[in-house]
Every structure is written in structure tokens, then in C-alpha cells.
Amino acid sequence: MQYENIRMAHFIVRDNRFICHCKLIETDEVVVVHVKNTGRGKEVLLAGALVALNYQPSPKRKTDYDLVAVKKDAMWINIDSQLPNALAYEGILTGKINLPHFPGKLASLKREVTYGNSKFDLFAKSDTGAKAFIEVKGMTLENKGIGAFPDAPTLRGLKHVKELQVAHDAGYFTYVLFIVQFEKITKATIHAEMQPQLAENFALAMADGVEVLAYNCKVEPNQVILKKQVPFDLAYPFIDPNEVNDS
């Protein structure tokens, strides 16, 4: 994933879930920016943080800039919520992302396919006739090399895990694929304290056969490259950096 018109800036304040203000480094101009992630991001969207803005002027837009990445210590974290699906689609097509136990070779891959009461991000078919649903989630929350999802309670995520379990029981191969939008990570997990019911549902779904995968990315202000699979450990206790900062 490549961004063609990146402008560097310093973060000032987040007005609401969708809008923030930043100061461009090159001109010192304060600009209104669209935040491309509705998660909280409290641990990274700090006053003065170095951020990457994608300049996309259009008469149809309310703002000319999208906030796509923020620097946390020495590491860039991409927060573009549209990125994971694109990387997952490309990764599965090229074979960089492996779907464990999915028999045969990939024959087709479609986006946004409805099953039951959910619309899953990807639907794959193999040359053996096997079918798979893949739900893609972006992971941006990090603390001491551990990545976690979610950074805010998600009813949509809860619904998708339940529906994947139903699909698996009906004979489909089913996967939750986390695209970790930063590079330095030793393992990924579910933020159980943030949403205990989600962790419980993951445990039930995994016991039933739903598979959970995580792949990290090399992130720069102007590009994101899918790297490799990282371990997923549902039982790992995640310490929320926001709770540490608030205490």
C-alpha cells in the first residue's frame, strides 16, 4: 500500500471520532484532518505526536487531509482502517497469507459477501470446491511488543465471531485475520479487559474450529508492506497502555 501525497505534521487535538487538528511541519499551517480510524487511539494521538497526513483535496470532501499514521516512540503505526482489507486481499491472492487447512489451490476470492446476518470481508473458493469466509480486523493497539484487539468495545466484531462459528458449523472454513498495522510485535491477543464477552466468544469459536491469524506490517509514513505471520495467543494478559498512563 502506497500513499502518494504524504505531508508530515504534528498532532494537536482530536475534536471527535472523525476529525482532528494538526499543524503542518513545512508551513506551520493548522489544518482540519479526517481521522481514518474510529478507535480511541488515546495512547498514540497525543499532543505534539509526529503524524503522516495523506493530502487528498476534492470539492466533495469536507477536509483535504486524512490522518493515516502516527509515530509512537521509534515505531510508525498505521491507523488507516481501510488498509487491512486491501492488504488481506492482496496477501491471500499472492499466497503471502496462508489459510491453514484450506484444501487445494485458491480458485477465487471475493470481497464483502453476505452470509446469514453478516457481511464478511472475504470469501474464498478452492479448486477442490472448499469455501471459506475470512473476517479481517485491523490491529493498532500495542504495549511492550504485544498487539491487542479491540481498543474500544465492538458490537460488530462480536457479531462477526458468532456468525463465523455458525458458518463453520455449516461446513465452511472460517478465519479471523488480524492485520497488525505496525512492525515490532512478539504476539497478538484479544484485549479481554476491554471486552470480556468478545474474548469469551473467541474462545468458543476457536474451540469449535474457527482459526485466528495475525500478520504484521512494515510501516513507513508513505507505505505499508505486509511482512509475516505472528503468534496469536488468546490467553495472554494484555496490559492496556491507556490504563497505565491514566493511573
C-alpha positions as CSV (number, residue, x, y, z in Angstrom):
1,M,0.0,0.0,0.0
2,Q,1.5,3.3,-1.1
3,Y,0.4,6.8,-0.3
4,E,1.3,9.3,-3.0
5,N,0.8,12.7,-1.2
6,I,2.1,12.5,2.3
7,R,2.5,15.6,4.4
8,M,4.2,15.5,7.8
9,A,2.6,17.2,10.7
10,H,2.3,17.4,14.5
11,F,-0.9,16.3,16.1
12,I,-2.8,19.0,18.1
13,V,-6.2,17.7,19.3
14,R,-8.9,15.2,18.3
15,D,-12.3,17.0,18.1
16,N,-14.4,13.8,17.8
17,R,-14.2,10.3,16.3
18,F,-13.7,11.6,12.8
19,I,-12.0,15.0,13.0
20,C,-8.7,16.3,14.4
21,H,-6.5,19.3,14.0
22,C,-2.8,19.1,13.1
23,K,0.0,21.6,12.3
24,L,1.9,21.0,9.0
25,I,5.6,20.9,9.6
26,E,6.5,22.5,6.3
27,T,4.3,25.6,6.6
28,D,3.1,25.7,10.3
29,E,-0.4,25.8,9.0
30,V,-3.1,24.3,11.2
31,V,-5.4,22.1,9.2
32,V,-8.5,20.1,9.7
33,V,-8.0,16.4,9.2
34,H,-10.1,13.3,8.8
35,V,-9.2,10.5,11.2
36,K,-9.3,7.3,9.3
37,N,-10.0,5.2,12.4
38,T,-12.9,5.5,14.8
39,G,-10.9,3.6,17.6
40,R,-9.8,5.6,20.6
41,G,-6.1,5.8,19.9
42,K,-5.5,7.6,23.2
43,E,-2.1,6.1,23.6
44,V,-0.8,7.5,20.3
45,L,-2.8,10.5,19.4
46,L,-1.0,12.7,21.9
47,A,-0.4,16.5,21.5
48,G,2.8,17.0,19.6
49,A,3.0,13.5,18.1
50,L,4.5,13.2,14.7
51,V,1.8,12.2,12.2
52,A,1.5,11.4,8.5
53,L,-1.3,13.1,6.6
54,N,-2.4,11.9,3.2
55,Y,-3.3,15.0,1.1
56,Q,-6.4,14.3,-0.9
57,P,-8.1,17.6,-2.0
58,S,-11.5,17.3,-3.5
59,P,-14.6,19.6,-3.7
60,K,-16.7,16.6,-2.5
61,R,-14.6,16.3,0.8
62,K,-15.0,18.3,3.9
63,T,-11.3,18.1,4.6
64,D,-8.2,17.8,2.3
65,Y,-6.2,15.6,4.6
66,D,-6.5,12.1,6.1
67,L,-4.6,11.0,9.1
68,V,-3.0,7.7,8.2
69,A,-0.1,7.1,10.5
70,V,1.4,8.2,13.8
71,K,4.8,7.7,15.3
72,K,5.0,6.0,18.7
73,D,8.5,6.3,20.1
74,A,10.6,4.9,17.2
75,M,7.8,3.0,15.5
76,W,5.2,4.1,13.0
77,I,1.7,2.8,13.5
78,N,-0.7,3.0,10.5
79,I,-4.3,3.8,11.6
80,D,-6.0,3.7,8.2
81,S,-9.0,1.5,8.8
82,Q,-9.4,0.8,5.0
83,L,-5.9,-0.6,4.8
84,P,-6.3,-4.1,6.4
85,N,-8.9,-5.3,3.9
86,A,-6.7,-4.3,0.9
87,L,-3.6,-5.9,2.4
88,A,-5.5,-9.1,3.3
89,Y,-7.0,-9.4,-0.2
90,E,-3.6,-8.9,-1.9
91,G,-1.8,-11.2,0.6
92,I,-4.2,-14.1,0.1
93,L,-4.2,-13.7,-3.7
94,T,-0.4,-13.8,-3.8
95,G,0.0,-16.6,-1.3
96,K,1.8,-14.4,1.2
97,I,-1.0,-15.1,3.7
98,N,-1.7,-18.8,4.2
99,L,-5.1,-20.1,5.2
100,P,-4.3,-23.2,7.3
101,H,-6.2,-26.4,6.5
102,F,-7.9,-24.8,3.5
103,P,-7.7,-27.6,0.9
104,G,-6.5,-27.2,-2.7
105,K,-5.4,-24.1,-4.5
106,L,-7.2,-20.8,-4.4
107,A,-9.6,-20.5,-7.3
108,S,-11.4,-17.3,-6.5
109,L,-11.5,-14.5,-3.8
110,K,-14.4,-12.1,-3.5
111,R,-14.9,-9.1,-1.2
112,E,-17.9,-8.4,1.1
113,V,-20.0,-11.5,0.8
114,T,-23.2,-11.8,2.9
115,Y,-23.9,-14.9,5.0
116,G,-26.7,-15.0,7.5
117,N,-26.9,-11.7,9.2
118,S,-23.3,-10.6,8.5
119,K,-21.3,-9.4,5.6
120,F,-17.8,-10.9,5.7
121,D,-14.8,-9.2,4.3
122,L,-13.6,-12.0,2.1
123,F,-15.0,-15.2,0.6
124,A,-12.6,-17.8,-0.9
125,K,-13.1,-20.9,-3.1
126,S,-10.5,-23.5,-3.8
127,D,-10.1,-25.8,-6.8
128,T,-11.4,-28.6,-4.6
129,G,-14.7,-26.9,-4.0
130,A,-13.9,-25.8,-0.5
131,K,-15.3,-22.5,0.7
132,A,-14.1,-20.1,3.3
133,F,-15.1,-16.9,5.0
134,I,-12.4,-14.5,6.2
135,E,-13.2,-11.6,8.5
136,V,-10.4,-9.0,8.5
137,K,-9.6,-6.8,11.5
138,G,-7.0,-4.1,11.9
139,M,-4.9,-4.1,15.0
140,T,-3.4,-0.8,16.1
141,L,-3.2,-1.1,19.9
142,E,0.3,-2.0,21.2
143,N,2.1,-2.2,24.5
144,K,5.6,-3.6,25.0
145,G,5.6,-5.6,21.8
146,I,2.2,-7.1,22.4
147,G,-0.6,-6.2,20.0
148,A,-4.3,-6.4,21.0
149,F,-7.8,-6.0,19.7
150,P,-10.0,-4.1,20.2
151,D,-9.0,-0.7,21.6
152,A,-12.7,0.1,22.1
153,P,-15.7,-2.3,22.5
154,T,-17.0,-3.6,19.2
155,L,-20.5,-4.9,18.7
156,R,-19.7,-5.6,15.0
157,G,-16.7,-7.7,15.9
158,L,-18.8,-9.7,18.4
159,K,-21.4,-10.4,15.8
160,H,-18.9,-11.5,13.2
161,V,-17.3,-14.0,15.6
162,K,-20.6,-15.6,16.3
163,E,-21.6,-15.7,12.7
164,L,-18.3,-17.3,11.7
165,Q,-19.0,-20.0,14.2
166,V,-22.4,-20.6,12.6
167,A,-20.7,-20.7,9.2
168,H,-18.1,-23.2,10.4
169,D,-20.8,-25.5,11.8
170,A,-22.5,-25.3,8.3
171,G,-19.3,-26.7,6.7
172,Y,-17.4,-23.5,5.7
173,F,-13.7,-22.9,6.6
174,T,-13.6,-19.8,8.7
175,Y,-10.9,-17.4,9.7
176,V,-10.4,-14.2,11.6
177,L,-7.4,-12.4,10.1
178,F,-5.7,-9.6,12.1
179,I,-3.6,-7.2,10.1
180,V,-1.2,-5.7,12.6
181,Q,-0.6,-2.2,11.5
182,F,2.9,-1.9,13.0
183,E,6.0,-4.0,12.8
184,K,7.5,-4.7,16.3
185,I,5.3,-7.4,17.8
186,T,6.0,-10.6,19.6
187,K,2.4,-11.8,19.8
188,A,-1.2,-10.7,19.3
189,T,-4.1,-11.3,21.6
190,I,-7.7,-10.1,22.5
191,H,-8.0,-7.2,24.9
192,A,-10.1,-9.2,27.3
193,E,-10.5,-6.4,29.9
194,M,-11.8,-4.1,27.2
195,Q,-14.5,-6.5,26.1
196,P,-14.7,-9.8,28.2
197,Q,-17.6,-11.1,26.1
198,L,-15.5,-10.8,22.9
199,A,-12.7,-12.8,24.5
200,E,-15.2,-15.5,25.6
201,N,-16.7,-15.7,22.1
202,F,-13.3,-16.0,20.6
203,A,-12.6,-18.9,22.9
204,L,-15.8,-20.7,22.0
205,A,-15.3,-20.0,18.2
206,M,-11.7,-21.3,18.3
207,A,-12.7,-24.4,20.2
208,D,-15.3,-25.0,17.5
209,G,-12.7,-24.7,14.7
210,V,-12.6,-21.0,13.7
211,E,-9.0,-20.2,13.1
212,V,-7.4,-16.9,14.1
213,L,-4.4,-15.5,12.2
214,A,-2.2,-12.4,12.7
215,Y,0.2,-10.8,10.2
216,N,2.4,-7.7,11.0
217,C,3.4,-5.0,8.6
218,K,6.4,-2.8,7.9
219,V,5.1,0.7,8.3
220,E,6.6,4.0,6.9
221,P,4.7,7.3,6.6
222,N,4.1,6.8,2.9
223,Q,3.8,3.0,2.6
224,V,2.8,-0.2,4.4
225,I,4.2,-3.7,3.5
226,L,2.7,-6.9,4.7
227,K,5.5,-8.9,6.5
228,K,4.9,-12.2,8.2
229,Q,2.6,-14.2,10.4
230,V,3.0,-13.6,14.2
231,P,1.7,-15.8,17.0
232,F,-1.8,-15.3,18.3
233,D,-2.3,-16.2,22.0
234,L,-5.9,-15.7,23.3
235,A,-4.9,-16.3,26.9
236,Y,-2.1,-13.8,27.0
237,P,-2.9,-11.0,29.6
238,F,-2.7,-7.6,27.8
239,I,-1.9,-4.5,29.8
240,D,-3.7,-1.5,28.4
241,P,-1.2,1.4,28.0
242,N,-4.0,3.8,28.5
243,E,-4.7,2.5,31.9
244,V,-1.0,2.8,32.8
245,N,-0.9,6.4,31.5
246,D,-4.1,7.3,33.4
247,S,-3.0,5.8,36.7
